Amino acid sequence: MSEDPNSWEAATKLVRGGLARSDHGEMAEAMFLTQSFAYDSAESADARFAGEAPGFIYARYGNPTVKMFEDRLALLEGAQACRATASGMAAVHMALTGLLSAGDHVVSGKALFGSCRWILNTWAPRFGIETSFVDAPDLAAWREAVRPNTRLFFLESPANPLLEISDIAGVCALAKEIGARVVVDNVFATPLYQSPLKLGADIVVYSATKHIDGQGRVMGGAILGDTTLMEEAYKDFARHTGPALSPFNAWVLLKGLETLDLRVRRQTQTASRLADFIVDHPRVMACRYPTRADHPQYDIARRQMSGGGTVVAFDLGTREAAFRFLNALEIIDISNNLGDAKSMATHPSTTTHRSMTEEQRLEIGLTPGWVRVSVGLEGEADLARDIGRALDGLLANEL
C-alpha cells in the first residue's frame, strides 16, 4: 500500500482509519456481537493465550469491532495505541490507577468534573494514594505541590465546567523534570482542536459518550498513549477487571467518528458566535469561551488550541436566576450531557458538580449562578433567539 494513513487529513482518518473488512467486503464496518472466539485446535488456543499467535480470545480482552474503533481514534490522535472502555469515567479511573500504587502522590488541577474529583478525593485515599489540588493555570503552583513521591499530574483543559485552561506543555515539562507521568482529559477540546500527546502528555483520555458519539446514543471511553506504557499500565488491568466497551457501542462510535469533523466544526462556529451574543447581554455577569480575548487564559488557548470547542459558560449571579433562565428555554434542553447534536444547558452546581462540597466548588469559581451550554447543530438564529428570550425574561422579572 502506497498510502500512509498517518499522512491523511483528519477527515480521511475519521472515515477510513482502522478499517478492517471481513471476507464479505462490507462497506459499513462489521459488528461482531460475540463474547468468545473459536480455535482451530487446542494448540491454537494455547498459542493465543501465550501471546505467541495473533487473534482474539474473549470480548473482555478485545473484539474486532472495538479494535477498529481503537485504531481509528489512535490514528486521529497521533497515538501509538488506544484502549477503549465502557465509559469516560472508566477511562479516567483506569488511566489514573493503572499508573499509581499505594504511597504515591498525585498533583491535580482543582477544576475537574465532579466524578474525577471524587476518584482523587474519596476513592484513591482508600488505597494509600494522596492528591494535592492546585490552580491549574499557575505553573508555580504545580511546582510547589511536588513531593518526593509525586508520580502523576492530572488535568482537564479546558476544564469542566468553567473552561479553565492549563499550559499543558508547561505542566508536562515540569513532570519530565521529576519523572512523573501526565494524564490529560481532552474531552472539551476534542482531538480536532488540541493534541496533548504532542504537547508532552503521556496519556490522553476521552469520554466517547460526548462528541465522538455526538448524538446521545451510547456510552464509551478511551485511553491513548505510547504502546509500551499502555501495555505496562493497562493491558492486565483491562484484562482482569473488565471495563470493556461493548461491540455494539464501538460500532456506533465508529459511525460517530465519521462525522466528528463536520459536526464539531459546525458546533464550534455556532458556539463562538453565541458567546459573543451572550456576553453583550446586560443580564450576564461573565461569559467564558476559550477563543474570546476576555478569557482569563486566552493566551494559552491561542497557543495550544486550534478552536474554542462547543461549550459556553456564563454567570447569571444566583441559583434562582440560573433556574429561571433554564426553565424559560424552549429549544435548548435541560440536560447534564455535552457534545450532542442537540443543544443542552445545565446548572453545574446542582448536577455535574453536585458531589463536590460547596467549598470545593467555590475554590474553582463555581458559584451558583453559572450555567453551562453545550451548543448543538440547530440553526444559530434559533438558538440565539431562545437564549436571548430567556435572558430578557430575567431582566423583565427584575424590573
N, C-alpha and C positions, 0 to 999 in steps of 0.2 A: 504493500500500500504506500503510495507516494505522499498521501495526505498525512500531516501530523496534527492530530486533534488538539494538541496543546497550542497550535498556532491559530486555531479558529477564533472568530469573533464570538463574543458571549452568546449572541442569539443562535449561532450554529451549535455551540456546545450544548445549549439548553434543549435543542431538538434532537441532535444526533449523538451526543455524548453517552458512552456506556452501552450503546445499543447492542444487544446480543440476540440475534434471531435464531429460532429453532429451525429444524429441517423443513418446516412448513413455509418458511419465508414470510411470516406475517408482517404487515405494516405497523399495526399497533403492537406495542410491547406485550409479550405474553404474561399472563398472570398464573403463577404456579402456586395454586392453593393446595399445598401438600405439607404434612407435618414431617414426614420422613422420606427416605430415598432407598431404593433397592440396589443391591450389588450383584455383580456377575458371579461372584464366588466369595467364600469365606476369606480367601487370601486378599481379594479386592477390598473387602471391608476392613481387614487388618491394616492394609496399606494406607487407606484413607484416614483411619483413626490415628495411625502413627505419623501422619503428615508426609508420607512418602509418595502419595499419589494424589492428583487433583480431584476435586469433586465435592459435592455437598453431602452432609452427614445427617443433619437434623435441623429443623426450622429455627430452633433456638440459637444455633450456631451460624446459620446462613441459609440463603434462599436465592434462586436465580433472579427473581423479580426485585428482591431487596438489593441484591448486588448491582443490578442495573441502576437503581436509584443512587446507591453509594458512589458508583463510578462516575455517574453524570455530575453529581454535586461536587465531587472531588475535582473533576476537570474544570468546572466553573470556578471553584475556589482557588485553584492552583495548588492543591494539596496532594501529597503522595497517597494518602489513604483516608477513608471515611468509614465510620461505624454508625449505622442507623439505629435509632432507639424508638421505643413506643410513644414517647412524648418528649417535649422540650425539657421538662424537669427531670426526666430520666437521663437525658443527655447531660444536664448540668450536674446531677448527682454523681453519675459515673465519671464525668470529666474531672471532678474535684477529688473524689475519694480514691480513684484509681491512681492518683499521683501522691497520696498522702498516707502517713502512718501515725500511730499513736506517738505523741510527743512533738509532732510537727506544729509549726506556726504558719498561719496564713495572714497576708495583708490584703484587704479588700476595700474597694470603694464603698462608701456608705450608701450611695444611691443605687439600690438594687430592687428588682421585682420582689414582692413580699415573700414568695416561696424560696427564692435564692437566699434571702436574708435569714429565713427560718433554718435552712440547712446549716449555714455557718454559725448562727447564733444559738440554736437549740439542739440540733441533731449532732453536729460534729463534736461538740464538747463531751458527749456521752462516750466517745471513743478516743478521748485524750488529745483532741485537736483544738487548738485555740486560734481565735481570729482577732486581729486589730482592724477596726474600720476607720478609714481616713477620707478626707475631702479629696476625691479622685483627681480633680484638675490641678491640685497642688503637688508638684513633684517632690518638693521638700518634705511634705507630709508622708509620702511613701518611704523616703529615706529614713526619716526619724522613727518610723514604726518598725523598721527592720530589727530582728533579733538574731542571735547566733543560730537558732533553729528554724528560721524562716525558710520555707521550702516552696511557697507558691504565692503568686499575686493573682487576684481575680477582679475583673471589672466588666461593667457594661458600658458601652459607648456607641451611640447615645444611650443614656440610662433611662430606665423606666421609673417614673412617668414624666419627669420634667425635662428630659432630653439633655441632661448634663453630659458634657463631652470631655473625655480624658485624652491626654497626649500619649497615645498608645506606644509610639516609638520611644518616647522618653521613659515610660514605665518599663518597657522591655529592656532598654539599655541598662537601667538600674538592676533589673532582675539578673541580667547576664553577669554583672559585677559580682553578685553574691551567690551565683549558682542556683537561683530559684527559677521555677517554671512560671509561665504566664498563660492564663486561660482568659479568653475574651468572648463574651456573649455579644454576638454581632447581629442580633435579630432585627433591631430597628434600622440599621444601615443596609441590611441585606448584602449578599455577595456582589451585587451590582455597584454599590456605592462606596464600599470600604473593604480592604483586604488586610486583616490583622496579621496573617502569616507573613506577608511582605513587609510589614512594619516591625517584625521581630517576635511576634507571639509564637508560642509553642503549640497551643491548641485553640481552635475556634469552635464555638458551639452555636447551634440553632434550634429554635422551636420551629420545625417544619409545618406545624399547625398554622402558623401565621402566613407570611407572604408566599411561601413555597406552595402550599395548597392554595391559599388565596381565595377560596370560595366556600369556606365554612363547612367542610365535609368531614375530614378525618384529622386525627392527631398523629404526630410524629416528631422525631428529633434527630439530630445528627452531631457527631463529633468528628473533627477533621484535624489532620496534622501529619507529621513525618511518620513514615512506615515503621521505623524501628521503635520510636516512642509509642506509637499506637499499639503495636504488638506487645510491648513490655507492660504497658499500663492497663490495657483494656481487653486484650484477647481472652484471657482466663476469666476476667471479671464478667464479661458479656456471656461467655460460655456457661458459667456456673450459676449466675444469679438471674439470668433470663429477662433482661429489659428489651426483648426483641421487638422489632417493628413487624407488623403483620404483612404478608404478601399483598393483601388487598389494599391496605393503606399505602404500601410502597408503590403500587400501580397508580393509585390516584395521585400521589405526589409526583410521580414521573410525568403524568399528564399535566400537572400543575406547573412543573418546571418549563414545559414547552412554551407557556405563555407568560412566564415570570417577567421577562424583559418588557413586553408590551404593557402588561398590567401595572407594574411598579413605576415605570417611567410616566405613564399617564396619570397615575395617582399622585406621584410626586409633583408633577406640573400643577395639578389642581390644588394640592396641599400648600404649595408655595404661594399661590395667588390668594388662597383663603386666609393664610397667615397675615398677608398684607391687608386684607379686608378686615380681619378681626382686630388687629392691633389698633386700627384707626377708630374703632367704635368707642364712644365716650364711657361706656359702662365697663370696659375691660381694663383691669388694673395692670396686667402684664401679660405678654404673649411670648412663647418660646418656639422658635423654629430654627434649626441648625444653620441654614444659609442666610438668615437675616443678619444684618450688620449689628443689630442690637442684642444678639445672643451673647451671653457672658463669655462663651468660649468660641466666638466666631472665628478667630484667627486659627485656632486648632482645627476647627471643622473645615475651613477652606484648605488647610494643608493636607488633611488625610482623608477627606470625603469628596466624592465627585458629585454628590446630590444630597438633598436635605431629607429625603425619606417621606413617608406617608402620614406621619403623626404630627399634630399641632397640639400644644398645651397652652391653656390660658387661665388666668386667675380672675374670678368674679367676686372675691372678697370674703364671702361667707358660705357656709354649707347651705343655708336657706336659699341664697341666690343661685348657687350651683344647681340645686334640686329644681327650682322654678325654671331655670334655663332648660335643663334636661327634659322636664315634663312638657315643655312647650314645643319641643321638636316634633315635626310631623313627617319628615322624610327620614332623617337620621335615626337609627335605632339606638336605644339604651342597651349596651352590652359591654362586657368586660374583655372581649377579644380585640384583635387588631390585625391589620394586613388583609382584610377581607374585601371582596368586590363591593360589598355593601358598606356604606359609611356607618360608623357607630361611635357613640360617645359614652364616656363613663366618668364616675366620680371616684378617683383612685383611693381616697381616704377611707371610703366605706366598702370598697370592693377589692381591687388588686393588691392594695397595701393595708388591708384591714388587720392582717396578722401582726403587723408592726405595732409597737407601742406608740402612744402619742408623742413621747419624747423622741423616738427614733424617726417618726415622720417629720417632726419639726427640725431635726438635725439635717435633713436633706431639703428643707424648704417646702415640704408638702403640707401647706396649711389647708384648711377645709374648703377654701373657695376654688381650688384648682379643678379644672375639667380637662380631660384628655380626649381628643377627637382623632379617630383613625379614618382617614379620607379614602373613600372607595372610588368606584367607576361611574357614579352618577354624573349628570351634567353639572358643570361648575356653577352656572347661574342658579340652578335649582338648589344646590347646597348653600350657596351664599344667601339666597332668599330665606331658606329655612333657618340658618344661623342668625341672620340679621333680624328676622321677625322675633326669634326667641330673645335676642339681646334687647331689642326695642321694648319687648314686654317687660323686662326688668326695669327699664327707665320709667315706663308708664306706671308701674306698680309703686315706684318710689316717689312719684310726684304728689 
